[in-house]
Amino acid sequence: MVGGCWWAPWSKAFTELQKAPYGDVIRTRAGLQKQPWRGVNSLLAGGIATMTQEFVIGLARHAVEMTLLISLPMLGIGLVVGLAVSIFQAATQIQEMTLTFVPKIVAVLLGLLLFAPWMMRKMTGFAEYIITTIPQLMH
């Protein structure tokens, strides 16, 4: 008798939200919503966001985490290529200045092409959360 219970529509909505690729489910004025990262529930009081110190600090922390997460692939590629070029220069005793920059620039640009869709998904998810949270703060 699951289909006839009073909680069946909520159960179905919750199950649909659980199929989303990432985030936490919270109850808001508009109903159940998927949030783009874990830990947002602790920032929301009673399912409705309020502009408290904890909320602002948590939002700033998530912004810094997002910045580090998005920049990590490019920095990692630059580090690996720079280390490989340094080992090559030490082994061959070639001390050409342009030899260090050109491979790193090319590798970072190729990495940017490879990781750009993932980076855009992360940034748009964060921006979507910010934009959808603004009306909840105006109560």
MOQUIRA-V986395 format. One record per residue. N is the residue number from 1. RES is the residue in one small letter. SS is DSSP state (A for helix, B for strand, O for the rest). OMEGA is omega in degrees with one decimal (999 if undefined). D_FIRST is the distance of its C-alpha to the first C-alpha in Angstrom with 1 decimal. Layout:
# MOQUIRA-V986395
n:N res:RES ss:SS omega:OMEGA d_first:D_FIRST
n:N res:RES ss:SS omega:OMEGA d_first:D_FIRST
This chain:
# MOQUIRA-V986395
n:1 res:m ss:O omega:-180.0 d_first:0.0
n:2 res:v ss:A omega:-178.1 d_first:3.8
n:3 res:g ss:A omega:-177.9 d_first:5.5
n:4 res:g ss:A omega:-178.9 d_first:5.4
n:5 res:c ss:O omega:179.8 d_first:6.6
n:6 res:w ss:O omega:-176.8 d_first:10.3
n:7 res:w ss:O omega:-177.3 d_first:11.1
n:8 res:a ss:A omega:178.4 d_first:9.5
n:9 res:p ss:A omega:179.0 d_first:12.9
n:10 res:w ss:A omega:179.2 d_first:14.8
n:11 res:s ss:A omega:178.9 d_first:13.2
n:12 res:k ss:A omega:179.0 d_first:14.1
n:13 res:a ss:A omega:179.0 d_first:17.5
n:14 res:f ss:A omega:178.7 d_first:18.1
n:15 res:t ss:A omega:178.3 d_first:17.4
n:16 res:e ss:A omega:179.2 d_first:19.8
n:17 res:l ss:A omega:178.6 d_first:22.4
n:18 res:q ss:A omega:179.4 d_first:22.3
n:19 res:k ss:O omega:179.4 d_first:23.5
n:20 res:a ss:O omega:-169.7 d_first:26.6
n:21 res:p ss:O omega:-176.3 d_first:29.7
n:22 res:y ss:O omega:170.1 d_first:30.8
n:23 res:g ss:O omega:178.7 d_first:30.5
n:24 res:d ss:O omega:176.7 d_first:28.4
n:25 res:v ss:B omega:176.6 d_first:25.6
n:26 res:i ss:B omega:177.1 d_first:26.5
n:27 res:r ss:B omega:178.2 d_first:25.3
n:28 res:t ss:B omega:177.7 d_first:28.0
n:29 res:r ss:O omega:-178.4 d_first:28.7
n:30 res:a ss:O omega:-177.4 d_first:27.5
n:31 res:g ss:B omega:178.9 d_first:24.1
n:32 res:l ss:B omega:179.2 d_first:23.4
n:33 res:q ss:B omega:177.8 d_first:26.5
n:34 res:k ss:B omega:178.8 d_first:27.8
n:35 res:q ss:O omega:-171.2 d_first:31.1
n:36 res:p ss:O omega:176.9 d_first:33.8
n:37 res:w ss:O omega:178.7 d_first:34.6
n:38 res:r ss:O omega:175.1 d_first:33.4
n:39 res:g ss:O omega:-178.7 d_first:34.4
n:40 res:v ss:A omega:-179.5 d_first:34.0
n:41 res:n ss:A omega:-179.9 d_first:31.5
n:42 res:s ss:A omega:179.6 d_first:34.4
n:43 res:l ss:A omega:-175.4 d_first:36.4
n:44 res:l ss:O omega:-179.0 d_first:34.1
n:45 res:a ss:B omega:177.9 d_first:33.9
n:46 res:g ss:O omega:179.1 d_first:30.5
n:47 res:g ss:O omega:-179.9 d_first:29.5
n:48 res:i ss:B omega:-176.0 d_first:32.5
n:49 res:a ss:O omega:172.8 d_first:35.7
n:50 res:t ss:O omega:-177.1 d_first:38.9
n:51 res:m ss:O omega:178.1 d_first:42.4
n:52 res:t ss:O omega:177.1 d_first:43.2
n:53 res:q ss:A omega:-179.3 d_first:45.6
n:54 res:e ss:A omega:179.6 d_first:42.8
n:55 res:f ss:A omega:-178.9 d_first:41.2
n:56 res:v ss:A omega:178.8 d_first:44.5
n:57 res:i ss:A omega:177.7 d_first:45.5
n:58 res:g ss:A omega:178.1 d_first:42.2
n:59 res:l ss:A omega:177.2 d_first:42.6
n:60 res:a ss:A omega:178.2 d_first:46.1
n:61 res:r ss:A omega:178.2 d_first:45.1
n:62 res:h ss:A omega:177.4 d_first:42.6
n:63 res:a ss:A omega:178.2 d_first:45.3
n:64 res:v ss:A omega:177.4 d_first:47.7
n:65 res:e ss:A omega:179.8 d_first:45.2
n:66 res:m ss:A omega:178.3 d_first:44.5
n:67 res:t ss:A omega:179.1 d_first:48.2
n:68 res:l ss:A omega:-179.4 d_first:48.8
n:69 res:l ss:A omega:-178.9 d_first:46.0
n:70 res:i ss:A omega:-177.9 d_first:47.2
n:71 res:s ss:A omega:-175.5 d_first:50.8
n:72 res:l ss:A omega:180.0 d_first:50.3
n:73 res:p ss:A omega:-179.1 d_first:50.4
n:74 res:m ss:A omega:178.6 d_first:53.6
n:75 res:l ss:A omega:178.4 d_first:55.3
n:76 res:g ss:A omega:178.4 d_first:54.4
n:77 res:i ss:A omega:178.3 d_first:55.8
n:78 res:g ss:A omega:179.1 d_first:58.9
n:79 res:l ss:A omega:-178.3 d_first:59.3
n:80 res:v ss:A omega:-179.7 d_first:59.0
n:81 res:v ss:A omega:177.2 d_first:61.4
n:82 res:g ss:A omega:177.9 d_first:63.8
n:83 res:l ss:A omega:178.8 d_first:63.9
n:84 res:a ss:A omega:179.0 d_first:64.6
n:85 res:v ss:A omega:178.3 d_first:67.4
n:86 res:s ss:A omega:177.5 d_first:68.9
n:87 res:i ss:A omega:177.5 d_first:69.0
n:88 res:f ss:A omega:179.4 d_first:70.5
n:89 res:q ss:A omega:179.3 d_first:73.1
n:90 res:a ss:A omega:-178.7 d_first:74.0
n:91 res:a ss:A omega:-176.8 d_first:74.4
n:92 res:t ss:A omega:-177.5 d_first:76.6
n:93 res:q ss:O omega:172.7 d_first:78.3
n:94 res:i ss:O omega:-178.1 d_first:77.6
n:95 res:q ss:O omega:178.9 d_first:77.4
n:96 res:e ss:O omega:-176.5 d_first:76.6
n:97 res:m ss:O omega:-178.1 d_first:74.6
n:98 res:t ss:A omega:179.4 d_first:72.9
n:99 res:l ss:A omega:179.9 d_first:71.6
n:100 res:t ss:A omega:-173.4 d_first:69.2
n:101 res:f ss:A omega:-174.0 d_first:67.8
n:102 res:v ss:A omega:179.1 d_first:67.4
n:103 res:p ss:A omega:179.0 d_first:65.0
n:104 res:k ss:A omega:179.7 d_first:62.9
n:105 res:i ss:A omega:-179.8 d_first:62.7
n:106 res:v ss:A omega:-178.6 d_first:61.8
n:107 res:a ss:A omega:179.3 d_first:59.2
n:108 res:v ss:A omega:177.1 d_first:57.5
n:109 res:l ss:A omega:176.1 d_first:57.5
n:110 res:l ss:A omega:176.1 d_first:55.9
n:111 res:g ss:A omega:177.3 d_first:53.3
n:112 res:l ss:A omega:176.4 d_first:52.6
n:113 res:l ss:A omega:-178.9 d_first:52.1
n:114 res:l ss:A omega:-174.7 d_first:49.7
n:115 res:f ss:A omega:-176.9 d_first:47.7
n:116 res:a ss:A omega:178.8 d_first:47.8
n:117 res:p ss:A omega:178.5 d_first:44.4
n:118 res:w ss:A omega:179.4 d_first:42.7
n:119 res:m ss:A omega:179.4 d_first:44.9
n:120 res:m ss:A omega:177.1 d_first:44.0
n:121 res:r ss:A omega:179.0 d_first:40.2
n:122 res:k ss:A omega:-178.0 d_first:40.7
n:123 res:m ss:A omega:179.8 d_first:43.0
n:124 res:t ss:A omega:175.0 d_first:40.9
n:125 res:g ss:A omega:178.2 d_first:37.8
n:126 res:f ss:A omega:178.9 d_first:39.8
n:127 res:a ss:A omega:177.9 d_first:41.4
n:128 res:e ss:A omega:177.3 d_first:38.0
n:129 res:y ss:A omega:-179.8 d_first:36.8
n:130 res:i ss:A omega:-176.6 d_first:40.1
n:131 res:i ss:A omega:180.0 d_first:39.9
n:132 res:t ss:A omega:178.8 d_first:36.3
n:133 res:t ss:A omega:-177.3 d_first:37.0
n:134 res:i ss:A omega:179.1 d_first:40.1
n:135 res:p ss:A omega:179.3 d_first:38.3
n:136 res:q ss:A omega:179.4 d_first:36.2
n:137 res:l ss:A omega:-177.0 d_first:39.5
n:138 res:m ss:O omega:179.1 d_first:40.8
n:139 res:h ss:O omega:999 d_first:39.1
